[in-house]
Amino acid sequence: MASIPETDILLYTAGTPNGQKVSITLEELGLKYETKKIDISKNVQKEDWFLRINPNGRIPAIVDRTPKPDGKTQETPVFEGGAILLYLTQKYDVNNRISYPFDTDKYWEVVQWLMWMQSGIGPMQGQANHFHRYAPEKIPYATTRYQTETKRLYSVLESRLAQQLAGNRTADPNTKASHAGPEGLINKNEAPGSEGPWLVGDKCTIADLACFSWVNWAEWAGVDVGEFKEVSAWVGRINERGAVMRGLDVPEPFEMKKKMQTKEGEEEYQKMHSQWVMKGQEADQEKHN
C-alpha cells in the first residue's frame, strides 16, 4: 500500500454543505491542510483577492501548495466543490480509499453521481433552504416546489441504495461493477460507518460524501429524511465515520442539528444565517441591477 502523500493545501471554506464536503474529503484522505475561514456575512468571498482564486466568488476553494515531484513549487487554485473532490482523489487518493482507478467503469459511475449532486440536490435543496428559511416574504408555491423536488431527488437516492443493497449490477453482468450485495454488509470488525450499501461499488466514495453533505442538512430545508429508509440509514452510517465528524467541524463546530432541538435554538440559527444570505443577495442586486 502506497504511503499518503505529504501535502500542503490551503482550504478556503465556511460551515455550509458545499464547504463541508471538501473538508470531509480532506479528512478521509488524511491529507495535511490549512484552513482559512471565509466570513460570508462580510462578503469576503467577493473581495478581489478571493476572486483571483475563484472568479465565481463562492466557497469552497483550495490552493494546492504541495511541491511537485521534481521539487518545483506550485500554487494551484481549484474552485467548485465537485472539481475539488475530483482533483484531490485523482492526485492524492493513491490507494483509492474513496475513489476508483481512472477510466474504470466505477470511476465513471462516481463521476455521474457527483455531477448529479452538483446539478440536482445542491441547487434544488439550496433553493428549498432559501424559501423555507430566508426569504423575507413567504411564497408557498416556491417553498413547496423546491421541497418537492428535493424529496424527488432523495427518492432517486433511495432507489439507488435499495438496488445496491439487493446486489443490483449496473454494468457488464460478467464483472463486479456497482455491487454491494447483502452478504457481509455489516462487519463488526470494520470501523464505524464502513459498511454499505453505497452509491457506487462496495465502499464509501466522494459520490456518497458529496450527496451526504446536503442530505445531512435535510431538516434545514424542511424535509424529513426519515421518510426515506435507506437514505436515513446511509446518512447515519456516514455520520459515524471519524473523518466525517472531523470534517463537519471545519472551520467551526457544526451546530445546526443541536440548534434544531429547541425552537429557540432553531430561530437563533435561522436569524444568524438569514442575515448573511440576505446581505449577500442585496449586494449582488445592487451590483447587477
C-alpha positions as CSV (number, residue, x, y, z in Angstrom):
1,M,0.0,0.0,0.0
2,A,1.4,3.4,-1.0
3,S,2.0,6.0,1.7
4,I,-0.2,9.1,1.9
5,P,1.5,12.0,0.1
6,E,2.8,14.8,2.2
7,T,0.6,17.7,1.1
8,D,0.3,21.4,1.7
9,I,-3.2,22.5,0.8
10,L,-4.9,25.7,1.8
11,L,-8.7,25.4,2.1
12,Y,-10.9,28.4,1.9
13,T,-14.3,27.5,3.4
14,A,-17.3,28.1,5.6
15,G,-19.6,25.8,7.6
16,T,-22.0,25.0,4.7
17,P,-22.8,21.8,2.8
18,N,-20.6,22.9,0.0
19,G,-17.7,23.6,2.3
20,Q,-18.2,20.5,4.4
21,K,-17.9,18.1,1.5
22,V,-14.4,19.3,0.8
23,S,-13.1,19.3,4.5
24,I,-14.7,15.8,4.9
25,T,-12.8,14.6,1.8
26,L,-9.5,16.0,3.0
27,E,-10.0,14.3,6.4
28,E,-11.0,11.0,4.7
29,L,-7.8,11.1,2.7
30,G,-5.7,12.0,5.7
31,L,-4.1,15.0,3.9
32,K,-2.3,17.9,5.5
33,Y,-4.2,21.1,5.0
34,E,-4.6,24.6,6.4
35,T,-8.0,26.2,6.9
36,K,-8.9,29.8,6.2
37,K,-12.4,30.7,7.2
38,I,-14.2,32.9,4.8
39,D,-16.7,35.2,6.6
40,I,-19.6,35.1,4.2
41,S,-21.5,37.6,6.4
42,K,-19.0,40.2,5.4
43,N,-18.9,39.2,1.7
44,V,-15.2,38.3,2.0
45,Q,-15.7,35.9,-0.9
46,K,-16.4,38.8,-3.2
47,E,-13.2,40.6,-2.5
48,D,-10.7,40.9,-5.3
49,W,-8.0,38.7,-3.7
50,F,-10.5,35.8,-3.4
51,L,-11.9,36.4,-6.9
52,R,-8.5,35.7,-8.2
53,I,-8.8,32.2,-6.7
54,N,-12.5,31.7,-7.6
55,P,-13.9,34.1,-10.1
56,N,-17.4,33.0,-9.1
57,G,-17.0,34.4,-5.6
58,R,-18.1,31.3,-3.7
59,I,-16.7,28.8,-1.3
60,P,-15.1,26.4,-1.2
61,A,-11.8,26.8,-3.0
62,I,-8.3,25.4,-2.4
63,V,-4.8,26.4,-3.3
64,D,-2.5,23.4,-3.6
65,R,1.0,24.4,-2.5
66,T,2.3,20.8,-2.4
67,P,5.8,20.6,-4.0
68,K,5.7,18.8,-7.4
69,P,7.6,15.6,-7.8
70,D,10.5,17.5,-9.4
71,G,10.8,19.7,-6.4
72,K,9.3,22.8,-8.0
73,T,6.9,24.9,-6.0
74,Q,3.3,25.5,-7.1
75,E,0.2,27.4,-6.0
76,T,-2.6,25.8,-8.0
77,P,-6.1,27.1,-7.3
78,V,-9.1,24.9,-7.7
79,F,-12.7,26.0,-7.2
80,E,-16.1,24.3,-7.3
81,G,-16.7,21.5,-4.8
82,G,-17.1,18.7,-7.4
83,A,-13.9,19.8,-9.2
84,I,-12.0,19.9,-5.9
85,L,-13.2,16.4,-4.9
86,L,-12.1,15.0,-8.3
87,Y,-8.8,16.9,-8.1
88,L,-8.0,15.6,-4.6
89,T,-8.8,12.0,-5.3
90,Q,-7.1,11.9,-8.7
91,K,-3.9,13.4,-7.3
92,Y,-3.7,12.1,-3.8
93,D,-6.0,9.1,-3.3
94,V,-3.2,6.8,-4.2
95,N,-4.8,3.7,-2.6
96,N,-8.3,4.5,-3.9
97,R,-9.8,4.7,-0.4
98,I,-12.7,6.8,-1.5
99,S,-12.4,6.6,-5.3
100,Y,-11.8,4.1,-8.1
101,P,-8.9,4.0,-10.6
102,F,-9.3,6.4,-13.5
103,D,-11.3,5.3,-16.5
104,T,-12.7,2.2,-14.9
105,D,-16.5,1.6,-15.0
106,K,-16.8,2.5,-11.4
107,Y,-14.8,5.7,-11.8
108,W,-17.3,7.0,-14.3
109,E,-20.2,5.9,-12.1
110,V,-18.8,8.0,-9.3
111,V,-18.4,11.0,-11.7
112,Q,-22.1,10.6,-12.8
113,W,-23.4,10.6,-9.2
114,L,-21.1,13.5,-8.4
115,M,-22.4,15.6,-11.3
116,W,-26.0,14.5,-10.4
117,M,-25.5,16.0,-7.0
118,Q,-23.9,19.2,-8.4
119,S,-26.8,19.8,-10.8
120,G,-29.6,18.4,-8.7
121,I,-29.6,18.1,-4.9
122,G,-27.3,21.0,-4.3
123,P,-29.2,23.7,-6.3
124,M,-32.7,22.4,-5.5
125,Q,-32.2,21.9,-1.8
126,G,-30.4,25.2,-1.7
127,Q,-33.5,26.9,-3.1
128,A,-35.6,25.0,-0.6
129,N,-33.4,26.4,2.2
130,H,-33.8,29.9,0.8
131,F,-37.6,30.0,0.5
132,H,-38.2,27.9,3.7
133,R,-35.7,29.8,5.9
134,Y,-34.5,33.1,4.5
135,A,-37.0,34.7,2.0
136,P,-38.3,38.0,3.5
137,E,-41.8,37.0,2.3
138,K,-43.3,33.6,2.4
139,I,-44.1,32.2,-1.0
140,P,-45.9,28.8,-0.5
141,Y,-45.6,27.9,-4.2
142,A,-41.8,28.3,-4.2
143,T,-41.3,26.6,-0.9
144,T,-43.4,23.6,-2.0
145,R,-41.8,23.5,-5.4
146,Y,-38.3,23.1,-4.2
147,Q,-39.1,20.9,-1.2
148,T,-40.9,18.6,-3.5
149,E,-38.0,18.5,-6.0
150,T,-35.6,17.8,-3.1
151,K,-37.8,14.9,-2.0
152,R,-37.9,13.6,-5.6
153,L,-34.1,13.6,-5.7
154,Y,-34.0,11.9,-2.3
155,S,-36.2,9.2,-3.8
156,V,-33.6,8.7,-6.5
157,L,-31.0,8.1,-3.8
158,E,-33.4,5.8,-2.0
159,S,-33.9,3.6,-5.1
160,R,-30.2,3.5,-5.8
161,L,-29.3,2.4,-2.3
162,A,-32.0,-0.2,-2.3
163,Q,-30.7,-1.6,-5.6
164,Q,-27.2,-1.7,-4.2
165,L,-28.4,-3.5,-1.1
166,A,-30.2,-6.1,-3.2
167,G,-27.0,-6.6,-5.2
168,N,-28.0,-4.9,-8.4
169,R,-25.3,-4.8,-11.0
170,T,-25.2,-1.7,-13.3
171,A,-22.6,-2.7,-15.8
172,D,-21.4,-5.8,-17.6
173,P,-23.0,-8.8,-15.8
174,N,-19.7,-10.6,-16.1
175,T,-17.9,-8.1,-14.0
176,K,-18.3,-6.9,-10.4
177,A,-19.5,-3.4,-11.0
178,S,-21.6,-1.4,-8.5
179,H,-22.4,-4.4,-6.4
180,A,-22.7,-4.1,-2.6
181,G,-24.7,-7.3,-2.0
182,P,-26.4,-8.1,1.3
183,E,-23.7,-10.6,2.3
184,G,-21.0,-9.1,4.5
185,L,-22.5,-5.7,4.6
186,I,-22.1,-5.4,8.3
187,N,-18.7,-6.5,9.6
188,K,-18.3,-6.0,13.3
189,N,-14.5,-5.7,12.8
190,E,-14.8,-2.7,10.5
191,A,-14.5,0.9,11.6
192,P,-17.8,2.6,12.3
193,G,-19.6,3.8,9.2
194,S,-17.7,1.5,6.8
195,E,-20.5,-0.9,6.0
196,G,-22.7,-0.4,2.9
197,P,-24.6,-0.1,0.8
198,W,-23.0,2.8,-1.0
199,L,-23.8,4.6,-4.2
200,V,-21.1,3.0,-6.2
201,G,-19.4,-0.3,-5.6
202,D,-18.6,-1.7,-2.1
203,K,-17.1,1.4,-0.4
204,C,-17.9,5.0,0.5
205,T,-16.7,7.3,-2.2
206,I,-16.7,11.0,-3.0
207,A,-20.1,10.4,-4.6
208,D,-21.5,9.5,-1.2
209,L,-19.7,12.2,0.6
210,A,-20.9,14.9,-1.8
211,C,-24.5,13.9,-1.6
212,F,-24.3,13.4,2.1
213,S,-23.1,16.9,2.6
214,W,-26.5,18.2,1.5
215,V,-28.8,15.4,2.8
216,N,-27.3,15.9,6.2
217,W,-29.0,19.3,6.2
218,A,-32.4,18.0,5.2
219,E,-34.3,19.3,8.2
220,W,-32.9,22.8,7.5
221,A,-34.8,22.7,4.1
222,G,-38.0,21.4,5.9
223,V,-37.5,17.9,4.5
224,D,-37.9,14.8,6.7
225,V,-35.1,12.3,5.7
226,G,-36.9,9.8,7.9
227,E,-39.4,9.3,5.0
228,F,-36.6,7.5,3.1
229,K,-35.5,4.3,4.9
230,E,-32.3,3.6,3.1
231,V,-31.2,7.2,2.8
232,S,-31.8,7.7,6.5
233,A,-29.6,4.7,7.4
234,W,-27.0,5.8,4.9
235,V,-26.8,9.3,6.5
236,G,-26.5,7.7,9.9
237,R,-23.6,5.4,8.8
238,I,-21.7,8.3,7.2
239,N,-22.2,10.4,10.3
240,E,-20.4,7.7,12.3
241,R,-17.2,8.0,10.3
242,G,-14.4,9.6,12.3
243,A,-13.2,11.7,9.3
244,V,-16.7,12.9,8.7
245,M,-17.1,14.0,12.3
246,R,-13.9,16.0,12.0
247,G,-14.7,17.4,8.6
248,L,-18.1,18.6,9.7
249,D,-16.4,20.8,12.3
250,V,-14.3,22.7,9.8
251,P,-13.9,25.7,10.0
252,E,-16.0,25.8,13.2
253,P,-18.2,23.3,15.1
254,F,-21.3,22.2,13.2
255,E,-24.2,23.2,15.4
256,M,-27.3,23.1,13.1
257,K,-28.6,19.8,14.4
258,K,-28.1,20.8,18.0
259,K,-29.8,24.1,17.4
260,M,-32.8,22.4,15.8
261,Q,-33.5,20.5,19.1
262,T,-35.2,23.6,20.5
263,K,-37.5,26.2,19.0
264,E,-35.3,29.0,20.4
265,G,-32.2,27.5,19.0
266,E,-33.7,27.0,15.6
267,E,-34.9,30.6,15.5
268,E,-31.4,31.9,16.6
269,Y,-29.7,29.8,13.9
270,Q,-32.1,30.9,11.2
271,K,-31.7,34.6,12.1
272,M,-27.9,34.3,12.0
273,H,-27.9,32.7,8.6
274,S,-30.6,34.8,7.2
275,Q,-28.6,38.0,7.8
276,W,-25.6,36.9,5.7
277,V,-27.8,35.3,3.0
278,M,-29.9,38.5,2.5
279,K,-26.8,40.8,2.8
280,G,-25.1,38.9,0.0
281,Q,-28.2,39.0,-2.1
282,E,-28.6,42.7,-1.6
283,A,-25.0,43.3,-2.6
284,D,-25.5,41.3,-5.8
285,Q,-28.7,43.1,-6.6
286,E,-27.0,46.5,-6.2
287,K,-24.1,45.5,-8.4
288,H,-26.0,43.7,-11.2
289,N,-29.3,45.6,-11.4
